[in-house]
Amino acid sequence: MTQTLAPFACLPEHSRGRRHPESMSTFRSPFQRDRDRIIHSSAFRRLKHKTQVFVEHEGDYYRTRLTHSIEVAQVARTISGVLGLNTDLAECIALAHDLGHTPFGHTGEDALARLMEPYGGFDHNAQALRIVTKLERHYAGFDGLNLTWESLEGIAKHNGPLTGPNADPKHAPDPLPYALVEANADWDLELDTHASAEAQVAAIADDVAYSHHDLHDGLRSGLFTEADLMELPVTGPAFELVDRLYPGLEKMRRRHEALRRVFGVMVEDVIHVAQNRLDAARPKSVDEIRAMGTTIIRFSKPLYQELKAVRSFLFHRMYRAPSVMTERARVTAMLDDLFPLFLRQPDLLPQEWRADIEAASSDTALARIVADYVAGMTDRFAIQEHGRLFGSDPAP
């Protein structure tokens, strides 16, 4: 079935094109082609063994960056489809949003950002841009994936403007990451405006997906119980409803039925709010969406406040649980060993990195190459390399 797009959607025929011109596909839109290139990229495959919260070896049932990205894409397609947005572009941005993540999740990013402070810092969103514009090297005519401008804009700005009066300091570091500055210098991504509604959908889909699956993973890990969740907003009413509808339901089914209702509450809230805001604003083009001084896709204020309480609970009971903190210290120590070693002895990097190393004209250039290599590692490869090079597990 052909989707009818709203006038404020990103229309494929109005795409600003690619940095390196290519002939159009005979059977795929530009955004479908972008999505497919991301799915077939090396960086996307490596997300299979990169941490979401629990390190890769801790269990087969926990989410990884790959399963998380797929879940985000599913939510993004659902929301964008209801709103008349371009589902292919929303899916594309959702699938690409975590390509720049390091091994060991946000713990790895924090460690690499600290290690890279003398060399321009590190940011996973900016690194995703670096991957799709430079580091994927498979095509004869260009480095990167040669994505459309709209996809690059969405990766760069899905969390909002990065410069100007509407930039949110939470998502707009000062100074801007070098990878973002370089990508923007190569092709102006209009960092002072909001991104398309499709990119905004991908951002809210990220929030929906991780809020939902972190509850699942936290329960499975035993860091908290269903009884704990019954004391919270959003989750408590969901469990109460399931208990009324299915008294005595088996534990795992009860858990699933409750949390899928939490999921539904979030998605329906986003759709309802977006429909109201779009009806009030009546934007006639995607450029009008970009020019708004605020996001058009967001949670309602009541649900946002309730989700803050849930996320605070997750922060203290899951993200900062003693067992998780012990593992955070261990993997941080691994990166604290690996990064300086590769910086001192870049010849330890694989042969395919040698040309870049030899071309590095400064310590900063070399550090950024090492950061590219370390950031691209999976959890299991980083652990294996540390064992090979240091012979022992670091003490946290």
VEXTOR-678326 format. One line per field, with one value per residue (C-alpha): x, y, z negated; chain; residue in three letters; residue number from 1. Coordinates in nm, 4 decimals. Each point is the difference from the previous one (the first is absolute). Layout:
<atoms>
X: [X,...] $
Y: [Y,...] $
Z: [Z,...] $
chain: [A,...] $
resn: [ALA,...] $
resi: [NUM,...] $
</atoms>
This chain:
<atoms>
X: [0.0000,0.1371,0.0195,-0.1546,0.2471,-0.0947,0.1209,0.2439,0.1592,0.3380,-0.0957,0.2568,-0.0396,0.0971,0.3121,0.3037,0.1912,0.3374,0.3424,0.1249,-0.2674,-0.1318,-0.2629,-0.3407,-0.0958,-0.2655,-0.1984,0.1040,-0.0505,0.3121,-0.0929,-0.0606,0.3439,0.1505,-0.1691,0.1328,0.3548,-0.0131,-0.1292,0.2792,0.2748,0.2748,-0.0816,-0.3609,0.1027,0.2338,-0.2915,-0.0911,0.2777,-0.0117,-0.1480,-0.3323,0.0167,0.1341,0.3350,-0.0230,0.1203,-0.2487,-0.2909,-0.1696,-0.3366,0.1095,-0.0297,0.3027,0.0543,-0.1228,-0.3259,-0.0538,0.0458,-0.2485,-0.2541,0.0501,-0.0544,-0.3244,-0.1349,0.1112,-0.1803,-0.3197,-0.0097,0.1089,-0.2518,-0.2916,0.1138,0.0438,0.3773,0.2560,0.0348,0.3118,0.1913,-0.1130,0.1104,0.3312,0.0866,-0.1117,0.2228,0.2982,-0.0359,0.2288,0.2610,0.2590,-0.0294,0.3128,0.0268,-0.1519,-0.2769,0.0003,0.2739,0.2296,-0.1020,0.0747,0.3422,0.0875,-0.1262,0.2316,0.2950,-0.0664,-0.0324,0.3440,-0.0876,-0.3484,-0.2103,-0.2350,-0.3768,-0.1868,-0.2469,0.2838,0.1834,-0.3040,0.0368,0.3712,-0.0796,-0.2554,0.2051,0.3578,0.0670,-0.2134,0.2208,-0.1660,-0.1053,0.2232,-0.1033,0.0025,0.0749,-0.2958,-0.3486,-0.0789,-0.3349,-0.2486,0.0131,-0.3236,0.1433,0.3181,-0.2023,-0.2097,0.3040,0.1580,-0.3056,-0.2557,0.0402,-0.0495,0.2016,0.3693,0.0677,-0.2014,-0.2649,-0.2022,0.2899,-0.0482,0.3260,-0.0796,0.0340,0.2230,0.3460,0.2226,0.2287,-0.1634,0.1643,0.2636,-0.1729,-0.3154,0.1931,0.1803,-0.3194,-0.1786,0.2909,-0.0195,-0.3761,-0.1994,-0.2535,-0.1570,0.0855,-0.1999,-0.3383,-0.2076,0.0139,-0.2867,-0.2990,0.1307,0.3226,-0.1976,-0.2041,0.3206,0.1144,-0.3232,-0.0056,0.3406,-0.1481,-0.3012,0.2109,0.2588,-0.2549,-0.1926,0.2795,0.2074,-0.2952,-0.0022,0.3766,0.0037,-0.2663,0.1805,0.3255,-0.1662,0.1042,-0.3619,-0.3357,-0.3517,-0.1011,0.2433,-0.1521,-0.3510,0.1051,0.0844,-0.2136,-0.0710,0.1287,-0.2160,-0.3324,0.1081,0.0565,-0.3265,-0.1919,0.1527,-0.0830,-0.3643,-0.0209,0.2003,-0.0017,0.2620,0.1861,0.3369,0.2915,0.1735,-0.3284,-0.1114,0.3252,-0.0292,-0.3665,0.0688,0.3073,-0.1549,-0.2730,0.2665,0.1389,-0.3440,-0.0599,0.3214,-0.0615,-0.3629,0.0938,0.2624,-0.2441,-0.2776,0.2254,0.1518,-0.3395,-0.1196,0.3142,-0.0019,-0.3694,0.0694,0.3148,-0.1155,0.3521,0.0009,0.3516,0.2889,0.1837,-0.2806,0.0571,0.3712,-0.0670,-0.2208,0.1621,-0.0957,-0.0469,-0.3290,0.0476,0.0041,-0.1689,-0.2842,0.1077,-0.1837,0.1507,0.3441,-0.0077,-0.1103,0.2744,0.2544,-0.0940,0.0393,0.3386,0.1178,-0.0919,0.1916,0.3011,0.0336,-0.1137,0.1471,0.2536,0.1735,-0.0636,0.3107,0.0438,-0.0326,0.2443,0.2536,-0.0211,0.0192,0.3266,0.1409,-0.0729,0.1142,0.3324,0.0234,-0.0370,0.2390,0.2544,-0.0758,-0.0231,0.3401,0.1664,-0.1267,0.0973,0.3567,0.0195,-0.2318,0.1673,-0.2144,-0.3016,-0.0941,0.1690,-0.2952,0.0469,0.3673,-0.0575,-0.2054,0.2608,0.2817,-0.1985,-0.0668,0.1740,-0.0354,-0.0599,-0.3621,-0.0471,0.1527,-0.2173,-0.3114,0.0983,0.0540,-0.3375,-0.1644,0.1532,-0.0868,-0.3521,-0.0619,0.0857,-0.2740,-0.0173,0.1360,0.2834,0.1091,0.0037,0.1941,0.2517,0.0555,0.0621,0.2394,0.1973,-0.0045,-0.0528,-0.2348,-0.3338,0.0424,-0.0891,-0.2875] $
Y: [0.0000,0.3409,0.2440,0.3456,0.2495,0.3188,0.3290,0.0437,-0.3414,-0.0462,-0.0797,-0.2186,0.1910,0.3209,-0.1438,0.2263,-0.2952,-0.1512,0.1551,-0.2144,-0.0100,-0.3431,-0.1202,-0.0722,-0.3560,-0.1457,-0.1561,0.1685,0.3536,0.1911,-0.0603,-0.3712,-0.0161,0.1804,-0.2452,-0.2977,0.1369,0.0399,-0.3537,-0.1397,0.2081,-0.1510,0.2355,-0.1194,-0.3650,0.0738,0.1305,-0.3660,-0.0285,0.3481,0.0717,0.1652,-0.0221,-0.3466,-0.0971,-0.2481,-0.3056,0.0441,-0.1766,-0.0772,0.1533,0.3564,0.2689,0.0896,0.3142,-0.1955,-0.1219,0.3437,0.1657,-0.2404,0.0740,0.3754,-0.0399,-0.1911,0.2735,0.2693,-0.1670,-0.0318,0.3620,0.1502,-0.2114,0.1259,0.3616,-0.0167,0.0335,-0.1827,-0.3348,-0.0921,0.3069,-0.0375,-0.3647,0.0923,0.2546,-0.2381,-0.2791,0.2367,0.1874,-0.2292,-0.0890,0.2126,-0.1702,-0.1431,-0.3428,-0.0180,0.2517,0.3387,-0.1210,-0.0462,0.3364,0.1739,-0.1627,0.0839,0.3579,0.0452,-0.1575,0.2175,0.3287,0.1233,-0.0835,0.1488,-0.2347,-0.2778,-0.0115,-0.3031,0.2055,0.1810,-0.3307,-0.1424,0.2828,-0.0740,-0.3638,0.0685,0.2777,-0.1315,-0.3295,-0.2451,-0.0675,-0.2405,0.2062,0.0826,0.3634,0.1320,-0.0604,-0.0538,-0.0958,0.3159,0.0419,0.2677,0.3399,-0.0761,-0.3162,0.1780,0.2859,-0.2465,-0.1780,0.3327,0.1798,-0.2587,0.1280,0.3611,0.2972,-0.0020,0.3714,0.3191,0.1139,-0.3229,-0.2343,-0.2137,-0.0075,-0.3598,-0.1099,0.2786,-0.0241,0.3062,-0.0157,-0.2164,-0.3407,0.0097,-0.2796,0.2097,0.3138,-0.1872,-0.1518,0.3339,0.1767,-0.2517,0.0510,0.2599,-0.1829,0.3231,-0.0757,0.2939,-0.1396,-0.2935,-0.3132,-0.1453,-0.1482,-0.3430,0.0600,0.1213,-0.3200,-0.2056,0.1854,-0.0574,-0.3633,-0.0415,0.1225,-0.2321,-0.3030,0.0284,0.0961,-0.3152,-0.2507,0.1168,-0.0908,-0.3471,-0.0441,0.1325,-0.2492,-0.2866,0.0936,-0.0031,0.3584,0.0782,-0.1771,0.0419,0.1102,0.2907,0.1023,-0.0061,0.2931,0.2183,0.2092,-0.1481,-0.3467,-0.0363,0.0603,-0.2360,-0.2883,0.0791,-0.0150,-0.3358,-0.1387,0.1020,-0.1467,-0.3182,-0.0847,-0.2572,0.0325,-0.1795,0.2294,0.0415,0.0510,0.2526,0.1893,0.0065,0.1035,0.2874,0.1345,-0.0152,0.2239,0.2409,-0.0041,0.0729,0.2900,0.1684,-0.0465,0.1105,0.3062,0.1096,-0.0447,0.1900,0.2922,0.0171,-0.0043,0.2872,0.2055,-0.0599,0.0900,0.3249,0.0963,-0.1210,-0.0120,-0.0082,-0.1359,-0.1697,0.3343,0.1418,-0.2888,0.0846,0.3689,-0.0551,0.1053,-0.3263,-0.3676,-0.1167,-0.3608,-0.0425,-0.1576,0.1802,0.1877,-0.2359,-0.3139,0.1627,0.0643,-0.3547,-0.1413,0.2138,-0.1894,-0.3338,0.1024,0.1197,-0.3412,-0.1705,0.2241,-0.0905,-0.3628,-0.1076,0.2351,0.0625,-0.3351,-0.1324,-0.2939,0.2292,0.2505,-0.2767,-0.0977,0.3676,0.0341,-0.3155,0.0981,0.3590,-0.1395,-0.2023,0.3097,0.1896,-0.2705,-0.0406,0.3599,0.1207,-0.3194,0.0470,0.3666,-0.0927,-0.2951,0.0638,-0.2844,-0.2296,0.1018,-0.2300,0.0383,0.1771,0.2906,0.0562,0.2446,0.2266,-0.0215,0.0890,0.2956,0.1376,0.3375,0.0657,-0.1622,0.1092,-0.1609,-0.3241,0.0039,0.0381,-0.3021,-0.2016,0.1207,-0.1150,-0.3424,-0.0338,0.1376,-0.2567,-0.2932,-0.2290,-0.0943,-0.3475,0.1221,0.2627,-0.2652,-0.2403,0.2662,0.1046,-0.3600,-0.0487,0.3196,0.0144,-0.3621,0.0651,0.1511,0.3500,0.0489,0.2472] $
Z: [0.0000,0.0971,-0.2889,0.0468,-0.1445,-0.1808,0.1525,-0.2902,0.0549,0.1671,0.3567,0.1787,0.3256,-0.1833,-0.1637,0.0077,0.1393,-0.0813,-0.0471,0.2861,0.2722,0.0955,0.2424,-0.1514,-0.0827,0.2271,-0.2859,-0.3276,-0.1252,-0.1161,-0.3642,0.0533,0.1575,-0.3010,-0.2358,0.1927,0.0023,-0.3765,-0.0514,0.2178,-0.1643,-0.2136,-0.2869,-0.0097,-0.0187,-0.2893,-0.2074,-0.0549,-0.2585,-0.1522,-0.3405,-0.0655,-0.3826,-0.0742,0.1497,0.2860,-0.1930,-0.2864,0.1713,0.3299,-0.0865,-0.0670,0.2647,0.2066,0.2076,0.3024,-0.1493,-0.1508,0.3399,0.1586,-0.2737,0.0456,0.3750,-0.0599,-0.2271,0.2443,0.2904,-0.2040,-0.1149,0.3311,0.1915,-0.2103,0.0388,0.3772,-0.0197,0.2104,-0.1745,0.1986,-0.1131,-0.3611,0.0064,0.1603,-0.2691,-0.2739,0.1307,0.0256,-0.3275,-0.2032,0.2631,-0.1796,-0.3366,-0.1599,-0.1572,-0.3489,0.0634,-0.1677,-0.2348,0.2979,0.1420,-0.3292,-0.0128,0.3608,-0.0380,-0.2972,0.1796,0.3058,-0.1909,0.1154,0.3617,0.0474,-0.2105,0.1099,0.0555,0.1326,0.2064,0.1743,0.0427,0.1813,0.2523,0.0312,0.0731,0.2721,0.1647,-0.0357,-0.1733,0.1979,0.3000,0.2387,0.3004,0.2937,0.0406,-0.3562,-0.3665,-0.2301,0.1130,0.1990,-0.1755,0.0958,-0.1679,-0.1862,-0.1554,-0.1056,-0.1439,-0.1971,-0.1442,-0.0964,-0.1380,-0.1095,-0.3570,0.1073,0.1289,-0.0867,0.0361,-0.0321,-0.2501,0.0110,-0.0763,-0.3093,-0.2027,-0.0979,0.3628,0.1374,-0.1553,0.0083,0.1853,0.2629,0.0553,0.2734,0.1934,0.0209,0.0956,0.2782,0.1410,-0.0106,0.1694,0.2816,0.0416,-0.1940,-0.2172,-0.1309,-0.3593,-0.1369,0.1052,-0.1138,0.2101,0.2002,-0.1769,0.1062,-0.1925,-0.3006,0.0157,0.0001,-0.3132,-0.1918,0.1204,-0.1657,-0.3289,0.0339,0.0858,-0.2744,-0.2670,0.0896,0.0442,-0.2956,-0.2207,0.1576,-0.0379,-0.3554,-0.1042,0.1718,-0.1741,-0.3427,-0.0771,-0.0864,-0.0058,0.1308,-0.3494,0.0304,0.3329,-0.1476,-0.2188,0.3017,0.2349,0.3456,-0.0935,-0.3120,0.1791,0.2793,-0.2433,-0.1799,0.3287,0.0929,-0.3438,0.0454,0.3497,-0.0665,-0.3737,-0.0891,0.3299,0.0147,-0.0939,0.3367,0.1867,-0.2621,0.0417,0.3771,0.0000,-0.2402,0.1748,0.3455,-0.1376,-0.1263,0.3521,0.1436,-0.2389,0.1142,0.3721,-0.0156,-0.2040,0.2541,0.2884,-0.1759,-0.0930,0.3490,0.1686,-0.2192,0.0544,0.3754,0.0227,-0.1868,0.1940,0.3435,0.1481,0.3778,0.0533,-0.1741,-0.0029,-0.2155,-0.2421,-0.0074,-0.0600,-0.3050,-0.3230,-0.1671,0.0701,0.1444,-0.1196,-0.3761,-0.3016,-0.1725,-0.3125,-0.2398,0.1525,0.0246,-0.3759,-0.0713,0.2213,-0.1865,-0.3154,0.1788,0.1420,-0.3396,-0.1373,0.2824,-0.0557,-0.3659,0.0097,0.3338,0.1609,-0.3350,-0.1648,-0.1813,0.2396,0.3018,-0.1523,-0.0595,0.3664,0.1026,-0.1918,0.1578,0.3595,-0.0605,-0.1144,0.3220,0.2172,-0.2265,0.0856,0.3710,0.1221,-0.1340,0.1214,0.3560,-0.0138,-0.0996,0.2373,0.2952,0.1868,-0.2181,0.2078,0.2904,0.3368,0.1607,-0.2421,0.0878,0.2864,-0.2246,-0.2751,0.2374,0.1320,-0.3497,-0.0180,-0.3734,-0.3358,0.0236,0.3403,-0.1293,-0.3141,0.2127,0.2076,-0.3169,-0.1303,0.3245,-0.0480,-0.3691,0.0475,0.2721,-0.2262,-0.1222,-0.3665,0.0667,0.2229,-0.2534,-0.2719,0.2241,0.1037,-0.3585,-0.0962,0.2917,-0.0629,-0.3791,-0.0981,-0.2891,-0.0895,-0.1427,-0.3638,-0.0332] $
chain: [A,A,A,A,A,A,A,A,A,A,A,A,A,A,A,A,A,A,A,A,A,A,A,A,A,A,A,A,A,A,A,A,A,A,A,A,A,A,A,A,A,A,A,A,A,A,A,A,A,A,A,A,A,A,A,A,A,A,A,A,A,A,A,A,A,A,A,A,A,A,A,A,A,A,A,A,A,A,A,A,A,A,A,A,A,A,A,A,A,A,A,A,A,A,A,A,A,A,A,A,A,A,A,A,A,A,A,A,A,A,A,A,A,A,A,A,A,A,A,A,A,A,A,A,A,A,A,A,A,A,A,A,A,A,A,A,A,A,A,A,A,A,A,A,A,A,A,A,A,A,A,A,A,A,A,A,A,A,A,A,A,A,A,A,A,A,A,A,A,A,A,A,A,A,A,A,A,A,A,A,A,A,A,A,A,A,A,A,A,A,A,A,A,A,A,A,A,A,A,A,A,A,A,A,A,A,A,A,A,A,A,A,A,A,A,A,A,A,A,A,A,A,A,A,A,A,A,A,A,A,A,A,A,A,A,A,A,A,A,A,A,A,A,A,A,A,A,A,A,A,A,A,A,A,A,A,A,A,A,A,A,A,A,A,A,A,A,A,A,A,A,A,A,A,A,A,A,A,A,A,A,A,A,A,A,A,A,A,A,A,A,A,A,A,A,A,A,A,A,A,A,A,A,A,A,A,A,A,A,A,A,A,A,A,A,A,A,A,A,A,A,A,A,A,A,A,A,A,A,A,A,A,A,A,A,A,A,A,A,A,A,A,A,A,A,A,A,A,A,A,A,A,A,A,A,A,A,A,A,A,A,A,A,A,A,A,A,A,A,A,A,A,A,A,A,A,A,A,A,A,A,A,A,A,A,A,A,A,A,A,A,A,A,A,A,A] $
resn: [MET,THR,GLN,THR,LEU,ALA,PRO,PHE,ALA,CYS,LEU,PRO,GLU,HIS,SER,ARG,GLY,ARG,ARG,HIS,PRO,GLU,SER,MET,SER,THR,PHE,ARG,SER,PRO,PHE,GLN,ARG,ASP,ARG,ASP,ARG,ILE,ILE,HIS,SER,SER,ALA,PHE,ARG,ARG,LEU,LYS,HIS,LYS,THR,GLN,VAL,PHE,VAL,GLU,HIS,GLU,GLY,ASP,TYR,TYR,ARG,THR,ARG,LEU,THR,HIS,SER,ILE,GLU,VAL,ALA,GLN,VAL,ALA,ARG,THR,ILE,SER,GLY,VAL,LEU,GLY,LEU,ASN,THR,ASP,LEU,ALA,GLU,CYS,ILE,ALA,LEU,ALA,HIS,ASP,LEU,GLY,HIS,THR,PRO,PHE,GLY,HIS,THR,GLY,GLU,ASP,ALA,LEU,ALA,ARG,LEU,MET,GLU,PRO,TYR,GLY,GLY,PHE,ASP,HIS,ASN,ALA,GLN,ALA,LEU,ARG,ILE,VAL,THR,LYS,LEU,GLU,ARG,HIS,TYR,ALA,GLY,PHE,ASP,GLY,LEU,ASN,LEU,THR,TRP,GLU,SER,LEU,GLU,GLY,ILE,ALA,LYS,HIS,ASN,GLY,PRO,LEU,THR,GLY,PRO,ASN,ALA,ASP,PRO,LYS,HIS,ALA,PRO,ASP,PRO,LEU,PRO,TYR,ALA,LEU,VAL,GLU,ALA,ASN,ALA,ASP,TRP,ASP,LEU,GLU,LEU,ASP,THR,HIS,ALA,SER,ALA,GLU,ALA,GLN,VAL,ALA,ALA,ILE,ALA,ASP,ASP,VAL,ALA,TYR,SER,HIS,HIS,ASP,LEU,HIS,ASP,GLY,LEU,ARG,SER,GLY,LEU,PHE,THR,GLU,ALA,ASP,LEU,MET,GLU,LEU,PRO,VAL,THR,GLY,PRO,ALA,PHE,GLU,LEU,VAL,ASP,ARG,LEU,TYR,PRO,GLY,LEU,GLU,LYS,MET,ARG,ARG,ARG,HIS,GLU,ALA,LEU,ARG,ARG,VAL,PHE,GLY,VAL,MET,VAL,GLU,ASP,VAL,ILE,HIS,VAL,ALA,GLN,ASN,ARG,LEU,ASP,ALA,ALA,ARG,PRO,LYS,SER,VAL,ASP,GLU,ILE,ARG,ALA,MET,GLY,THR,THR,ILE,ILE,ARG,PHE,SER,LYS,PRO,LEU,TYR,GLN,GLU,LEU,LYS,ALA,VAL,ARG,SER,PHE,LEU,PHE,HIS,ARG,MET,TYR,ARG,ALA,PRO,SER,VAL,MET,THR,GLU,ARG,ALA,ARG,VAL,THR,ALA,MET,LEU,ASP,ASP,LEU,PHE,PRO,LEU,PHE,LEU,ARG,GLN,PRO,ASP,LEU,LEU,PRO,GLN,GLU,TRP,ARG,ALA,ASP,ILE,GLU,ALA,ALA,SER,SER,ASP,THR,ALA,LEU,ALA,ARG,ILE,VAL,ALA,ASP,TYR,VAL,ALA,GLY,MET,THR,ASP,ARG,PHE,ALA,ILE,GLN,GLU,HIS,GLY,ARG,LEU,PHE,GLY,SER,ASP,PRO,ALA,PRO] $
resi: [1,2,3,4,5,6,7,8,9,10,11,12,13,14,15,16,17,18,19,20,21,22,23,24,25,26,27,28,29,30,31,32,33,34,35,36,37,38,39,40,41,42,43,44,45,46,47,48,49,50,51,52,53,54,55,56,57,58,59,60,61,62,63,64,65,66,67,68,69,70,71,72,73,74,75,76,77,78,79,80,81,82,83,84,85,86,87,88,89,90,91,92,93,94,95,96,97,98,99,100,101,102,103,104,105,106,107,108,109,110,111,112,113,114,115,116,117,118,119,120,121,122,123,124,125,126,127,128,129,130,131,132,133,134,135,136,137,138,139,140,141,142,143,144,145,146,147,148,149,150,151,152,153,154,155,156,157,158,159,160,161,162,163,164,165,166,167,168,169,170,171,172,173,174,175,176,177,178,179,180,181,182,183,184,185,186,187,188,189,190,191,192,193,194,195,196,197,198,199,200,201,202,203,204,205,206,207,208,209,210,211,212,213,214,215,216,217,218,219,220,221,222,223,224,225,226,227,228,229,230,231,232,233,234,235,236,237,238,239,240,241,242,243,244,245,246,247,248,249,250,251,252,253,254,255,256,257,258,259,260,261,262,263,264,265,266,267,268,269,270,271,272,273,274,275,276,277,278,279,280,281,282,283,284,285,286,287,288,289,290,291,292,293,294,295,296,297,298,299,300,301,302,303,304,305,306,307,308,309,310,311,312,313,314,315,316,317,318,319,320,321,322,323,324,325,326,327,328,329,330,331,332,333,334,335,336,337,338,339,340,341,342,343,344,345,346,347,348,349,350,351,352,353,354,355,356,357,358,359,360,361,362,363,364,365,366,367,368,369,370,371,372,373,374,375,376,377,378,379,380,381,382,383,384,385,386,387,388,389,390,391,392,393,394,395,396] $
</atoms>
